[in-house]
Amino acid sequence: MSIFSPISCAPGWRARTPRRRASVAPERLAAAELHFGSLDVAEDEVGRVLAMLDPAERARAARFAFARDRRRFIVRRARLRAVLADATGVAAERLVYTENAYGKPALVDGPKFSASHSHELWAVAVSDRELGLDVEYRQPGIDWRDLAAGLFGAGERTALAALAEDDAARGFFDCWARKEAFVKAIGIGLSYPLDAFAVSVTPEARLLSGADGWAIASVALADGYSGALVIEDDAPPRIISHPSR
């Protein structure tokens, strides 16, 4: 899971449906390059890619108490830098990120990107349009009903309740990935109320309401994971997949 730091809103703040910030030429098909792979790599690979990180990232990696968490952090940050280095022609270790007021990272004069990770999977999407990517490990035994009650809109909860048990459990993670991908795409993160828009809970990814000007697609990257990509357009994006070897 990857999301920006929530920012509290003043009392009485009301969500407004996010719109695209610029028009998109209708003759151009929305496209995103999607890179993904495993975070479970050998220790010598962890040591090799550590050099890609900047001093702040290396310091943060050193603070992890558990080797597994340290490994996952180093590898996903290094993979992101490698993908963006390939897209920009700038050396991975020289890339500098900026952030908006809600913590969404960006590159100055670079392509748009969104990164996500969950369990042992990392993923990075790159495009010339605003986008949001999320992947979720479908953790067995999680009490998803209580989470759905506190996070999802009434229509989404009703749709989940209508599904068979196994389908509903998967539908929860599909719904969560779609909602998180959307709030990442609009650049606000979890500061944007998750019940201000609606998504589907069935296998077909759809933005049902509150998301004019945005399109969504499911991304199936590995068994046991849900994933979604939201992009600034009116039609589902063309996704070009690049699995890591």
N, C-alpha and C positions, 0 to 999 in steps of 0.2 A: 504494500500500500504506500502511496506517496501523495501527500497533499500539502497545501500551503498552511502556514500558521494561522489559526483563526484570529480574527480581529473583532472585538466586541462592537456592537452597534448601539447607538443611542436609543433610549426608549422612544417608541413610536415610529421607529424606522420601518419603512415598508419596502418590500422587494419590488423592483420593476423588471419586467421582462427584458433580458439583455438582447441587444441588437448587434448586428455586424457593424464594425467600425468603418468599413469601406465597401463599396460595391465590388462585385466580382463579375468579370466579363463572362457572359453566358456561354460563349463558345469554348471556354476552357474547362476541362474536367478536373475537379478537385483530386489531387493525388497526394499520398503520403508515403514516405519511405519508412518501413517498419523493421527495426533491427531488434533481435531478441536472442536470449540464450540462457544458459545455466550459470548460477552463482557458485555452484559446487565445483571448484577447481582445485588443482593441487597447490600445495604451499609455495612451490617454486614459482608458479604463475602469479600468485599473490605478491610475492616479492618483486617480480619483474614489473608488474603494472603499477606498483606503489609509486614509482618515479613519475608517473603521469600526473599525480595529484599535486595541488598547490600546498604551500605550507600549512594553511588553515585546515585543509582536509586531512593532511597527514597527522596533524596534532589531534584532530577529532578522532581519527582512527585509533590512535594510541590510547585514548581514554576508554575504549570499550573493555568491559571486564571479561567478556567471553570471546574466545578465539573465533567461534562461528560468526558472531555478530561483526567482529572486526573484518573477517574475510568478506562477508557479504557487502559491507560498506565499501571497502576498498575496490572490490571487483565492479560493483555497479557504478561507482563514480568514475572508475577508469574506463569502463565500457562506454559511458556517456561521452567522455572526453574523446575517445577514439572515434566514435561515430561523428561527432561534431568536427573533429579535425579533418576527417575525410570529406565532410560536406563543405568546409570553409577553406581548406588548404593551410590552416594555421596549426602549428605544432600543438599537440594535445596539452602539454604542460604549460603552454602560453595562453590558453583560452581564459578569458575573464568574463564572468557572469555579472549581469545586473539583475535587480529585482524590482518589481513594482511594489506598491504600498502593501500588498497582501502577501508578498513573498514569492510571487511567480517568477522563476528565473528566465532570463533571456540573454541573447548575444547582441551587442551593439552592431548594427549593420549585418547581422547574420540571419540565417533562416530561422523560422519558428520551430520550436521543438517542445516535446513533452516526454517526461520519463516516468516510469513506474517500476515498482518491484514488489514481490510478495513471495514469502517462503524462499524457494531456491530459483526463482525466475526473475530476470531483468528484461526490460523492454524500453526502447526509445523510438519515438516517431518524429520525423522531420518533414516539414512542408514549407511552402511559401505563404501559407495561410495560418491563421490562429487555429490551434487545435489542443485537444486534451486527450490523454491516454491513461487508462487505468487497467491493471490486472489484479485479480484477487484469487488467492489460493482458497479453494473450497474446503475449509477446515472441518474435519469430521467432528460431530458432537457439539458444535457451537449452538448456543441458545439463540437462534436467529429470530425467533418470534418476538422476544423482548426488544431486540435491536430494531426490527422492522416497525414495531409499535412506536418507538421513539424517533425514528428517522424518516419513515416513508409517509406519503400522503394517503388519504383515505381510499382513493381508488386503487392504488398499488397494493395496499393491505387487503382489500377485498379480492383483488385478482389473485394474490398469493393464496388466500384462504380457499379459493375455488379449485386449486390444483391438488393432485395427489401428493402424498407426503414427500416422496423422493423428488418429484418435480418442483415442489414448493421450496425445498431446501436449495436446489440449484437455482430456482428463480430468484431467491433472495440475493445470492451472490451476483447473478447476472444484473439484477436491478441495482445493486450497490455499485458495481463497476460502471454501469451506465451513468448513474447519478454523479459519481465522483469524476468521471471523465468530462461531464458537462461543466461542472463548477471549475474544473481546472482549465477548460477551454476558454471560459469567459473571463478568467483571470482573477476571480474573487475567492476561490477555494471555499472552505466550509463556513465562511462568513455569509455566504448566500444560502437562504433557507432551502433545505432539501424538499420541502413540500410546496415550494413556489413553482415547481415544474413537475411533469409526470413522464415516466418512461415505461416501457413494456416490461413484463416479468417473464414472458414466454421466450423461447429460443430466438425468435426474430427480434432484432434490436430496433426499437422505434422511439422517437421523441413524440410523445402524445400531446403535450400542451406546454406552453410557457417557454418555448425554445425556437421562436421564429428566426429564420436565417441560419440555422445550424443543421447539420446532418450527422447521422450516427451509423456506425457499422460495428458488428461483433468482430472480435479478433480471437481466434482459437489458436493459442500458441503452444499449449502443452496439456496433456491429460490432467484433469483435476483442477483446472484454472478457468475462471471466467475473465473476459476481457472486453473492452469497448474503446472505440476511438470516435471522438466528436470533432468535427471540423467545420470551418466557416464556409457554408455553402447551402444550397437548397436540395442537393441530390447526394446520395451516398457516395463516399469517396472511393477512388481507385487506390487500393493498397498494394504496394510493391514490397513483398516480404523478403527479408535478408536474415535467415536463421544463422546464428553463430556456430562455427565449427568447433 
